[in-house]
């Protein structure tokens, strides 16, 4: 094998979008970067691949679809993903529609006033309450976003100043922010709204914490991101994002190696100096290793026993990955025709293609019941989630005249009493049964299905406990406690070992901020090592090149 695949300044483990973002920034700074990926193709949860072997003429987004936070970042501009490497994104508006059983619907538009106008049909009071809530949440976004874009334990001065300025500007809203952010999700919705469509839409889409637990109301901050930045999708599928990142990485002399599962981190003299690939091959890291998948997997299973102190090991052992009672599930269907939604489209009468938004179609009480059922280990009678036909956005995903159907839910039981083989089948049949009331042809046109339940997500994406967030998204596991105290700053207590990915600050989802923040941290640390004369490497020589390119 080429020697360039056996050593690098930095070895990035995991070619999901956060790993690739970190790799691109590191390579752009002049470091020699090698990304190793366990799966046969890169992209992780942002992969778009043929639906093989079931229906190889169809292409599916294997996990994620909406880039809801990517537009809050400078990554596109910094790495020239759109201007140089072909990444194209379009805002979906409305991003979500709540479909009601009787044929009526409520669209969540980027402009809150437009959503409020539709909401008047169901409740004039709720229309006013929605605008009140948006004012509060908009202030919360202004206060919180700068801190998401910086280091969680040593925030940059500019970020802190932006937060202070935003807090001063929105001081009248601080009490209201504290109220909804500390209340439970259901309590916040019941306080603001009386009509089912708006409450159901804002519950189904955001199943982060148990709906009745205090401190769960923070999930509604998504509304502020929706209105400020919009929710986008990538042309060519979600996989266009990692494709552009790899093009950027390779132009800066970085490289990606797939089919290379890492089975152990190599520790020499107390420092992580490389990785051991399954089969025994070793890859040397001159400066460090950064892992871009579940932090618990890195720290529990890849790091040799005894490297961490007893205290730190205890913190690692208690990283929560399966404590909410619910877990994720995704379904892709290849369809031989185009699904239609005549009843709902007729009711709306505005020509909106309802295959495109992220549609919810269960009511508020059904969603609360699903959460309770999951906590008891039971498969819910109804499985609320989000449904999209990606072919409405990009027809190239399927043969002419055909559709692909994508469904995601965060409301399946973490530990089903009937076992996962039976639970997977029951969940899938329930999703298709309920979807058929809204999408004509979904059962008639089915060519192939690809359900991914918790164990499938764990196997396909190397996500511990099938947790797509990598760490349970509970409020006490954000900021300086994500993924655990002592491990929140990207640089771990073990020299040469760094963390990134959805389980690190600030949050999961398609945004790339964990990758960018980790790369910034690593570059600053390596430069401090250089100044102290601890380690020599090629960064000095390449800085002038990077500066010229910039």
N, C-alpha and C positions, 0 to 999 in steps of 0.2 A: 504493500500500500504506500501511496505517496507520503513522504515524511511530513508534509504540511498538515496531514490529518492526524498526526501523533503528538504534536506539541503546539502550543500557542502561548501568548502572554496571558490571555483569559480564555477559559473554557466555559461556555454557557451551556448548561444542561437543560434542554427543553426548547423546542422551536415553536412554542405558542407565540402569540403576538407580543406578550410582554418580554419574553426571552429575546425575540428578534428586535424589538425596540431597543432594549439594553445593548444588544450586540451592535446594532447600527450606530448608536451614539458612541460606543467604545471604539469601534473601528474608525469612525469619523475623527475621533480624537487622536488617532495614530497608533492605537494598540492593535496587535496581531490577535484576531478573534476567531475562534472555532466554536461553532454551535453543534452540539450532538443531540440527536433526537431519537427516541426509542422507536417511534412508529415509522412506517415505510414512506410516509409523506410528511412534510412540515405543515405547520399551521395550528396544531392542537385544536382547541375549541373554536377556532376561526377557520377551520378547514372547509373547503368546497371540493368535493371529489365525485367521480362517477359512482352511481349507486350499484356498485358491483359486489357480489355477483348477481344480485336480484334483478336489476334492470339497468345495465351499464350505459344505455343510451340516455339516461336521465342523470343530471348532476344535482347533488343535494348539499345544502349547508348542514354539516353533521351536528352542529350544536348551535352556536350563536347566530343571530341575524341583525339585530338593531345595534347600531353604534351610538348609544345615547349619551355617552360622556366624552367620546373622542373629540367632538367639536369644541369642548371646553379647553383643549390643550393646544400647545404650539407645535406638536409633533409633526403634523403635516408640513408646516412651513419650515421647521428646523431641518428636517430630513429631505425636503423637496419631493415628498411622495407623490403629490399631484402634479407639480410643475415639471418634474424630471422623470419620474418612474411610473407614470400612467395610472395612478390611483384616482378613481372617479367616484364621488359620493353624491347622493341626492337626498334632500330632506323629504321625509314622508309626512304629508299633512292632509288629513289628520293622522297622527301616529297610532291612535287607538279608536276603536268604535265598540260601544257596548250594544250588542244585539239582544233585543228582548224577544221572548217566545211568541208574542202576538204580532210580530213584524215591525214594530217600532224600533228606534235605535237612538243612541246618543253618541255623537262624535266628539272626541277630545282634540280640538284644534290647537295649533300652536298659539293662536291669539285667544287668550282667555275670554275675551268679550264675545267671540264667536261661539265658543262652547256655552257660555252663559245664555246666549240667545236661544240655543237649542234646548237648554235645560229648562227654560221657561215653560216649555210644553208639558213638562212633568211637575214642575214646582217653581213658581215665580220666587218664592222665598229662597229656594236653593240656588237660584241664579245669582241673587245678591250675595248669599253666603259664599259661593264659589269665588267671586271677585274679592271678597274680604280675605278669604284664605290665601288667594294668590298674592295679595299684598304682603301678607305675613311671610309667606314662603319665599317670595322674591328677596326680601330683606335677609332671610336666613341663608339663601344661596350666596348673596354678596358677602356675608360674613364668613361663611364656611369654605367657599371655593378656594380662596388663596391658600388656606392651610392644607387643602388636599393636594395642591401642586408643589408642595415643599416637603422637607424632611420632617418626619413626625415627632422627633424628640429634640431636634435642633433646627427649628424653622428659620428660614431666611428673614432678614430684617424687612425686606420689601413686602414679603407676604404678611408679616405681622402688622406692618403699618397699614396695608390695605384692609386687613380685618378690623383694626381699630377704627379706621375711617368709616368703614361700612357700618360698624356697630354704632358709632356716633350718629351717622346719618339716619339709621333705622331705629334709634333708641325708643321711639314710641311703640315699636312692635316687639321689643324684647320680652315683655311679659307674655304676650300671645305666643311668641316663639317657644318660650320655656314651657308653656302650657301644653301645646300640641306635641312637642318633641318628647315630653316626659310622660304623656298619657299613653294608653294602649292605642293600637291602630284602630280597633273597633270603637273605642271611646271617642277618639278624635272625629271619626266619620259621623257617629251618632250625634255629636255635639253640633256639627256644622250643617248636617243634611238630614232631610226627612224622606226623600224619594229614593227608590231602589236603584235605578240605573246608575246614578253617580256614585252611590256607595259601593255597588258591586264592582264597577269599573276600577275604582281606586283601591279595592281590596284584592281582586284577582291578580292584578298586574304586579303586586308588590308583596309576595309572601315571604318576607325575610324573617321576622320574629313571629312567634305565636301571636295571633291576632288579639288576644285578650291580656297579654303581658304588658305591664308598664314599660315605658321607654320605647315602645314600638311605633309610636306616631311619627318618628323621624322619617319613616319610609316615604311619607308624602312630600318630602323635599324634591322628589323626582318631578313634581309638577313645575317647580322653578326651573329645572334644567330643560324640561320640555318647552317652556315658553321662551326662555332666553336663547337657547341654542338650537332647538329643534332636534328631532331624531332622524338619523340618516341611515341609509343602506348603501352598500358598495356595488357598483356595476360589475357584473361578472361573478357575483357571489361574494360572500364574506371572505373567501380565500384570496380575493384580490388584494386584501390588506397585507397578509404575510408575503404574498408574491412581490409587492412593491418594496416591502422591507428587505427582502432577500436581495432584490436588485440593487438597493442602496448599499447593503452590506458588502456584496460582492464587488461593487465598484470601488469600495475602500479596502479591498483585498481580504475581506473576511470570507468565511466559507461555512457551509452547512453540511453535516454528515448525518444521514438518516439510517434507520435500521441499526442503531447503536445504543441499546439500553444500558444505562449505567447501573452497576450493581454495588459499587462501593466508592466512597471518597478515599483518596490516598492521603494519609497524614504522615508527615516526616518532621521530626523535631518539634511537634506541637502545631505545625502549620499545614493546611491543606495545600498539597502540591500537584494534585491531578485527580483523575478519575480512572476507575477500572471498569472496562466494558465487559458485558457478559461474554464469557469465553476466555477471559484472562488478559486481554490486551490492555495496556496502560497508555493513557494520554497525559502528557506532562503539561502543567499550567505554571508558567514562569511567575505570574503575578497573583493569580487567584482563580477561583471557581465560583460562578454564580448559578444557583439553581432556580428555575423558573416554573416550578410546579409546587405541589402541596408542601408547605414548610414542615409539617409533621412527618411526611415521608422522608424528607431530607435528613431531619434531625434525629428521627427514631431509627431509620432503617439503613441509610447510606453512610452516616457518620459512625465510625467504629465505636464500639462500646468502651466507655471509660474516658472518652475525650472531654465530655462535659462534666462539670462538677455535679455533685448530688443535687444541689439546690436548683441548678439550671436544668438538669435532666427532669426533675420533678415538674418544672414549668412546661417543658416540652411534652411530657406525658399527659398533661392536662389541657393541651390545645383542643378546644371543642370542634369536632367535625361531624358529630352525629347526635346532637343533643336537643334538636328542636322538635323532633317527632315527625317532621316532614322531610321529603327529599325530592329531587328533580327527576323529570321524565321527559323525553323528547320522542316524537314520532314523525317520520317522513313517509309520505305515500307517493308512489308514482301512479299517475292516472292516465288512462287512454283517451280522455276527452277533457274539455274545460268545464269546471264546475260553475254553476250559476246560483244567483241569490235573488230570484225575481220578487219574492214577497217583500223583502227588506228594501230592495232598490226601488220598487214601486212606491213604497211608503215614503221614502225620502224624496224621490222625484228630482234629485239634483245631479244625476248622472255620475255620482261617485262610484268608482270601481271598488266594491266592498271586499274584493279578494285581497287587496293590497294592505290595508291597515292591520295592526295587530288586534284581532277581534276577540272579545270576551262574550260568552253567551250563557252564563249562569247567573242566578240572582244572588242577592246578598246573603240570605239565610242558607242557601245551598252551599255557599262558599265557607261560611262559618261552620256549617255542619261537616264539610269535607275536612277542615282542619281538626275538628274534634275526633272524627273517625280515624284520621291518620295517627293521632296521638295514642289511640287505643290499639294501633296495629291493624286496623281494618281498612280494606279498600273502599273508598267512598262510593256511595250510590251514584254520585255525579263527580266528575273530575274537572273542576274549573281550570282554565288556562288561557293561553294566547294562541290564535291560529292565523296563519298567513299563507297565501299562495305565492311563493317567490317568483313564479312565472309571470305574475301580473306586473312585476317590476322588471324582469329580464326574461324574455321568452326563450332565450338560448338555453335555459336550464332543462328544457324538455323538447322532445320531437315536436314538429309543427302540429298545432291543434290540440296539444296535450298540456296538462298542468302537473305541477308538484305541489303537494300540500304539506305544510310544516306546522307542528303543534308542540308547544312547550307548557309544562306546568311545574310549579313548585309544591304541589299538593298531592303527593303520593306518600304512603307510609314508609317511614325509615326502616321499620322492622315488621313487615307484614306477617301476620300470624299464619297465613296459608303458604308461606314460602314464596320466593321470588319467581319461580317458574309459573306457578298458578297466578300470582299477583300480576305479573307482566301481561299475561293473556287477558286477564279480567280488565285491567286498566285500558289496554288497547281496544278491546271490544266496546268498553264504555265510552271512550273518546270518539270512536267512529260512529257509534249509535247516536250520541248526542249531537255530533257535528252534522249528521245527515239531515236533521231538522232544518238546518240553516243553509247548508251547501248541497244543492241538488246535484246528484251524480257521484257523490264522494264514495258511496258503496258500490254503485254500478260500474264505475270506471276503474276500480282498483286493479293495478297491474302487479304491484309489489309493495311491501311495507318494511320499514326499518324502525322498530321500536328500540329505544335505549332507556332501560330502567337503571336503578342505582348500580347494580353489579356490572352492567354493560358500560356505563359511564366510567366506572372505576377501571375497567379493563382497557377500554378504548383510549381514554385520556389520562390514564395514570393518576387519577384523582382519588385520594384516600377517601374511603367510604362513599365514593361517587359524589362527593361534595363539589359542585361547580364553583363555589365560592372559596374552596380550599380551607377556609376557617368559617365556622358558623357566623353569619352576619348579624350578630347581636351587638347592641350598642357598646357593651363593655369590651368588645374585641375590635375596636377601631383606634386609630391614632397610636399612642405609645404602648398600647397593649395588643397590637396586631403584628404577629400572631401570638406573642407572649411577651411579658416584661423581660427586657434584656436582649430581645431579638427583633425589636421594632424598627431599628434604624438602618435596615438593609445589610450593614456590616455586622456579622455575628461576633460573639466572644471568641470564636476560634479564628486565629489569623489565617487569612487567605480564603475564607469562606463567606460568601455573600448570598443574600436571598432576594428574590423578586417574585413576581407573579401575583395572582389574584388574592393570595393569602397574606400579602403585605400591603402597607399603606399606599393609596387610601381605600381602595374598594375593588370589587370584582367588576365584570362587564367589559365591553370592548372600549377601552380608553387609552391604554398604554402608559398611564401615569406611573404605575409601579415600576415598569421597565425604565422609563426616563429618569425617575428619581433615584433608582438604584445605580444607574450608569453615572449620574452626576456625583453621587456619593463615592463611587469607586474611583472615578477620575481624580477627585480632590484628594482622596486617601493615597492613591499611588503617587501623586505629585508631592505630598507631604513626605512619603517614604523616600522619594528621590532627593528631596532637600536635606533629609537627615542622613542620606548616603546608605540607607539600609539595603536597597535593592537597585540594581541597574537593569535597564531594558531599553527597548527601541522607541519609547515614547518621545524622548527628546528629539531624535533625528526626524521623526515624522510630524512634529508639531508645525514646523514651517510649511510642510506640504498641506496640512489641514487648514492652516491659516490662509494660505494662498487660495485654496478651493473655496473657502468661505467668502 
